[in-house]
Amino acid sequence: MGVRVRLILVVLLLLAVTALAVPLGLSVADRRTSALAAERDRQIMALADEAAVAGSPLQQVVDRYHEVYREGVLVVDSDGKILAAKGLAESDPGVRSATDHALVDAPTSPWKRIRPWDQGRVLVTAGIRRDGQLVGAVVAAVDTSAAARGVAIAWMWVGLGSVVLLTLAVLVARGLTRWVLRPLTGLEQAVAEMTEGVAGPPANVAGPPELRHFTAAFNKMSQVVRASLERQRRLVADASHQLRNPLAAVRLRADTLEENVTESGQATYQSMSAELDRLENLLHQLLRLARAEEITGTRKAGLAGAVTESTDVADVIAERITFWQPVADRRNQQLHNHSQLPGPAVQLARHDVEQLLDIAIDNALRYAGEGTTVSLSAVRTDTDIEMLVSDDGQGLAEADLSKAATRFWRGQKDIAGTGLGLAIAAEITAGHGGAIALENAPEGGLLVRFHLPAADEAVS
């Protein structure tokens, strides 16, 4: 925006300076032309008066004129006979026509404006009158080169002054636009920090009154929004935590009722137990999500300390495969480890890597289907460590890949899930400066790709 505003101002200033400089330059040229014309007309009239006096030393006067002005002069009588001449011959271009016009007392043509590139000569004439009768004519070839140089110098100063004026105007416009737009830069940074969840300082209230009022209103709004988001996060965490004890009590009482439930009530009892399981899982996931969000917000605000612990990803993969193997066996599924020990190290605590793997493996075993294979691996790239979990199940449609890691999103056939697993994994990854990507696996299922900071890069 600042560049566009400055460009518009520069164009307007250039037009304004041009509107001043062009008339000024033309006026200077007109004044220089008028001054030369008036001077030479006066000199030519003096020569004509001298020629009108009988017996005057006309040739000496013409010689003197030529010596002073370095311009040719020709004096003729009414019959065209040359009375005196110096530096100008009747055969020179235009002289015969100028002489004829002067002898018939034709009006002289006005001088054309002298410009810097005009280096020719101008023929001026005056009639010689004696007792009111036209008895001859004087023709002079006026050299305009000196006047053209004067006009060129004047134009140069006009141009230089225009450049200086335009430069000063541009500097003033630049300072003015920076003063006006500086609050917008602060607002842009504040909006970016607010979007990323960073609790940065309020935007600087400066600039014109309208922008000051707007910036102050934005600061108030951002404080309200941050406070509201913080209250919502705490509400989720506190509610999840406070509901655990009552839910545990309900679970205990429900378990004690199992032996007393009649056969006709078993279906209802089993349905209630399943809903209790789902509710317990949902509360557990909400607590994990709140903790992950707290870590992410702390890191974005610059308050999180550097993680000094490093974890061998391949070692954690081998451990989690052992943990999840019984679940896979019950579903006739295979877990394949494509990592080799020792594997690449990431700058994450071991329990964080375990959580990421548990979420991805649980998601794959739950939704890939029976008889499928889940593959795990870890590779080092030029910038980070990639931890991969893929399956050869049905996968997701392209339209669902971008939504699968959002909160509470579930597939159409997902009844028991909470829709928080991949969202928690995304928060944990982002909280450590990484990222998560969901893709269609080459083998046909879903591929979860974790980008995690390498231990050696994070330390350096």
PENORGI-V82162 format. One record per residue. N is the residue number from 1. PHI is phi as a letter, one per 40 degrees, with the letter a starting at -180 (999 if undefined). PSI is psi as a letter, one per 40 degrees, with the letter a starting at -180 (none if undefined). OMEGA is omega in whole degrees, 0 to 359 (none if undefined). Layout:
((N & PHI & PSI & OMEGA) (N & PHI & PSI & OMEGA))
//
This chain:
((1 & 999 & d & 180) (2 & d & d & 180) (3 & c & d & 180) (4 & c & d & 180) (5 & c & d & 179) (6 & c & d & 179) (7 & c & d & 178) (8 & c & d & 179) (9 & c & d & 179) (10 & c & d & 179) (11 & c & d & 179) (12 & c & d & 178) (13 & c & d & 179) (14 & c & d & 178) (15 & c & d & 180) (16 & c & d & 180) (17 & c & d & 178) (18 & c & d & 179) (19 & c & d & 177) (20 & c & d & 188) (21 & c & d & 184) (22 & c & d & 177) (23 & c & d & 179) (24 & c & d & 179) (25 & c & d & 178) (26 & c & d & 178) (27 & c & d & 178) (28 & c & d & 179) (29 & c & d & 179) (30 & c & d & 180) (31 & c & d & 180) (32 & c & d & 178) (33 & c & d & 180) (34 & c & d & 180) (35 & c & d & 179) (36 & c & d & 180) (37 & c & d & 181) (38 & c & d & 181) (39 & c & d & 183) (40 & c & d & 177) (41 & c & d & 179) (42 & c & d & 180) (43 & c & d & 181) (44 & c & d & 177) (45 & c & d & 177) (46 & c & d & 177) (47 & c & d & 180) (48 & c & d & 178) (49 & c & d & 179) (50 & c & d & 181) (51 & c & d & 181) (52 & c & e & 180) (53 & c & h & 181) (54 & c & h & 177) (55 & g & e & 179) (56 & c & i & 178) (57 & c & g & 188) (58 & c & d & 183) (59 & c & d & 179) (60 & c & d & 179) (61 & c & d & 179) (62 & c & d & 178) (63 & c & d & 180) (64 & c & d & 178) (65 & c & d & 181) (66 & c & d & 181) (67 & c & d & 182) (68 & c & d & 188) (69 & b & e & 182) (70 & f & f & 181) (71 & b & i & 183) (72 & c & i & 180) (73 & b & i & 178) (74 & b & h & 179) (75 & b & h & 181) (76 & b & i & 174) (77 & c & a & 185) (78 & c & d & 178) (79 & c & e & 181) (80 & g & e & 180) (81 & c & h & 183) (82 & c & h & 177) (83 & c & d & 177) (84 & a & i & 180) (85 & a & i & 175) (86 & a & h & 176) (87 & g & e & 181) (88 & a & h & 180) (89 & b & i & 181) (90 & c & d & 181) (91 & c & e & 179) (92 & c & i & 183) (93 & d & h & 174) (94 & g & e & 185) (95 & c & d & 181) (96 & d & d & 180) (97 & c & d & 179) (98 & c & d & 180) (99 & c & d & 180) (100 & c & d & 179) (101 & c & d & 182) (102 & c & d & 183) (103 & c & d & 177) (104 & c & e & 178) (105 & f & f & 177) (106 & c & i & 179) (107 & c & i & 180) (108 & c & i & 179) (109 & c & i & 178) (110 & c & i & 180) (111 & c & i & 172) (112 & c & i & 180) (113 & d & h & 178) (114 & c & h & 181) (115 & b & i & 186) (116 & d & d & 183) (117 & c & e & 177) (118 & c & h & 182) (119 & b & e & 182) (120 & c & a & 179) (121 & b & i & 181) (122 & b & h & 179) (123 & c & h & 178) (124 & b & i & 184) (125 & b & i & 175) (126 & a & h & 180) (127 & c & i & 178) (128 & c & h & 184) (129 & b & h & 177) (130 & b & h & 184) (131 & f & f & 178) (132 & g & e & 181) (133 & c & i & 178) (134 & c & h & 185) (135 & b & e & 181) (136 & i & a & 181) (137 & a & i & 176) (138 & b & h & 178) (139 & b & h & 179) (140 & b & h & 177) (141 & c & g & 184) (142 & c & h & 178) (143 & c & h & 182) (144 & c & e & 185) (145 & c & d & 180) (146 & c & d & 178) (147 & c & d & 178) (148 & c & d & 177) (149 & c & d & 177) (150 & c & d & 177) (151 & c & d & 180) (152 & c & d & 179) (153 & c & d & 179) (154 & c & d & 178) (155 & c & d & 179) (156 & c & d & 178) (157 & c & d & 176) (158 & c & d & 179) (159 & c & d & 179) (160 & c & d & 178) (161 & c & d & 178) (162 & c & d & 179) (163 & c & d & 179) (164 & c & d & 180) (165 & c & d & 179) (166 & c & d & 179) (167 & c & d & 179) (168 & c & d & 180) (169 & c & d & 178) (170 & c & d & 179) (171 & c & d & 178) (172 & c & d & 179) (173 & c & d & 179) (174 & c & d & 178) (175 & c & d & 180) (176 & c & d & 180) (177 & c & d & 178) (178 & c & d & 179) (179 & c & d & 181) (180 & c & d & 187) (181 & c & e & 180) (182 & d & d & 177) (183 & c & d & 179) (184 & c & d & 176) (185 & c & d & 177) (186 & c & d & 177) (187 & c & d & 179) (188 & c & d & 178) (189 & c & d & 180) (190 & c & d & 178) (191 & c & d & 179) (192 & c & d & 178) (193 & c & d & 179) (194 & c & d & 179) (195 & c & d & 181) (196 & c & e & 179) (197 & g & e & 180) (198 & c & h & 179) (199 & c & g & 182) (200 & c & i & 179) (201 & c & i & 178) (202 & c & i & 179) (203 & c & i & 181) (204 & c & h & 180) (205 & c & h & 182) (206 & a & i & 178) (207 & g & a & 180) (208 & c & i & 182) (209 & d & d & 181) (210 & c & d & 179) (211 & c & d & 178) (212 & c & d & 178) (213 & c & d & 180) (214 & c & d & 181) (215 & c & d & 178) (216 & c & d & 178) (217 & c & d & 178) (218 & c & d & 179) (219 & c & d & 178) (220 & c & d & 180) (221 & c & d & 181) (222 & c & d & 177) (223 & c & d & 179) (224 & c & d & 181) (225 & c & d & 179) (226 & c & d & 179) (227 & c & d & 180) (228 & c & d & 179) (229 & c & d & 179) (230 & c & d & 178) (231 & c & d & 178) (232 & c & d & 180) (233 & c & d & 180) (234 & c & d & 179) (235 & c & d & 180) (236 & c & d & 181) (237 & c & d & 182) (238 & c & d & 180) (239 & c & d & 179) (240 & c & d & 181) (241 & c & d & 183) (242 & c & d & 181) (243 & c & e & 183) (244 & c & d & 182) (245 & c & d & 176) (246 & d & d & 180) (247 & c & d & 177) (248 & c & d & 178) (249 & c & d & 178) (250 & c & d & 178) (251 & c & d & 181) (252 & c & d & 180) (253 & c & d & 179) (254 & c & d & 179) (255 & c & d & 180) (256 & c & e & 181) (257 & c & e & 188) (258 & c & d & 182) (259 & c & e & 183) (260 & b & e & 181) (261 & c & h & 180) (262 & c & i & 182) (263 & c & d & 179) (264 & c & d & 181) (265 & c & e & 182) (266 & c & d & 181) (267 & c & d & 178) (268 & c & d & 180) (269 & c & d & 179) (270 & c & d & 178) (271 & c & d & 178) (272 & c & d & 179) (273 & c & d & 179) (274 & c & d & 178) (275 & c & d & 176) (276 & c & d & 177) (277 & c & d & 181) (278 & c & d & 180) (279 & c & d & 177) (280 & c & d & 179) (281 & c & d & 180) (282 & c & d & 178) (283 & c & d & 179) (284 & c & d & 180) (285 & c & d & 178) (286 & c & d & 177) (287 & c & d & 178) (288 & c & d & 179) (289 & c & d & 179) (290 & c & d & 178) (291 & c & d & 179) (292 & c & d & 178) (293 & c & d & 179) (294 & c & d & 178) (295 & c & d & 180) (296 & c & d & 179) (297 & c & d & 179) (298 & c & d & 180) (299 & c & d & 180) (300 & c & d & 179) (301 & c & e & 179) (302 & g & e & 182) (303 & b & e & 182) (304 & c & h & 177) (305 & c & i & 181) (306 & c & h & 178) (307 & c & h & 182) (308 & c & e & 183) (309 & c & h & 175) (310 & b & i & 186) (311 & b & h & 175) (312 & c & h & 185) (313 & c & d & 181) (314 & c & d & 179) (315 & c & d & 179) (316 & c & d & 179) (317 & c & d & 180) (318 & c & d & 180) (319 & c & d & 183) (320 & c & d & 175) (321 & c & d & 177) (322 & c & d & 181) (323 & c & d & 186) (324 & c & e & 183) (325 & d & d & 178) (326 & c & d & 178) (327 & c & d & 179) (328 & c & d & 180) (329 & c & d & 180) (330 & c & d & 182) (331 & b & e & 180) (332 & f & f & 180) (333 & b & i & 182) (334 & b & i & 174) (335 & b & h & 182) (336 & b & h & 179) (337 & b & h & 180) (338 & b & e & 178) (339 & c & i & 179) (340 & b & h & 178) (341 & c & i & 350) (342 & c & i & 181) (343 & b & a & 178) (344 & c & i & 181) (345 & b & h & 177) (346 & b & i & 180) (347 & c & g & 178) (348 & b & i & 173) (349 & c & i & 184) (350 & c & d & 182) (351 & c & d & 176) (352 & c & d & 177) (353 & c & d & 178) (354 & c & d & 179) (355 & c & d & 180) (356 & c & d & 180) (357 & c & d & 180) (358 & c & d & 180) (359 & c & d & 183) (360 & c & d & 180) (361 & c & d & 179) (362 & d & d & 179) (363 & c & d & 181) (364 & c & d & 180) (365 & c & d & 184) (366 & c & d & 190) (367 & b & e & 181) (368 & c & d & 179) (369 & h & i & 181) (370 & c & i & 178) (371 & g & e & 181) (372 & c & i & 180) (373 & b & h & 177) (374 & b & h & 183) (375 & b & h & 179) (376 & b & i & 179) (377 & a & i & 177) (378 & a & h & 182) (379 & b & i & 177) (380 & c & h & 175) (381 & b & a & 180) (382 & c & d & 187) (383 & b & d & 185) (384 & a & a & 175) (385 & b & h & 178) (386 & b & h & 175) (387 & b & h & 189) (388 & b & h & 173) (389 & b & h & 183) (390 & b & i & 178) (391 & a & i & 180) (392 & b & f & 179) (393 & c & a & 183) (394 & c & d & 180) (395 & g & a & 181) (396 & b & i & 174) (397 & c & i & 181) (398 & d & d & 181) (399 & c & d & 183) (400 & c & e & 183) (401 & c & d & 182) (402 & c & e & 183) (403 & b & e & 189) (404 & c & d & 181) (405 & c & e & 176) (406 & c & i & 186) (407 & c & h & 174) (408 & g & e & 175) (409 & c & h & 178) (410 & b & i & 177) (411 & c & i & 183) (412 & c & d & 182) (413 & c & e & 182) (414 & c & h & 181) (415 & b & d & 187) (416 & c & e & 185) (417 & c & i & 179) (418 & c & e & 183) (419 & g & f & 183) (420 & b & e & 187) (421 & d & d & 182) (422 & c & d & 176) (423 & c & d & 177) (424 & c & d & 178) (425 & c & d & 179) (426 & c & d & 179) (427 & c & d & 179) (428 & c & d & 181) (429 & c & d & 180) (430 & c & d & 180) (431 & c & e & 178) (432 & b & e & 176) (433 & g & e & 180) (434 & b & a & 181) (435 & a & i & 178) (436 & b & i & 179) (437 & b & h & 178) (438 & b & h & 183) (439 & b & i & 171) (440 & c & h & 182) (441 & c & i & 177) (442 & d & d & 181) (443 & c & e & 172) (444 & h & e & 182) (445 & c & a & 181) (446 & b & h & 177) (447 & b & h & 176) (448 & b & h & 183) (449 & b & h & 177) (450 & c & h & 173) (451 & c & h & 185) (452 & b & i & 180) (453 & c & h & 177) (454 & c & i & 184) (455 & c & d & 183) (456 & c & d & 180) (457 & c & d & 182) (458 & c & d & 181) (459 & c & d & 180) (460 & c & none & none))
//
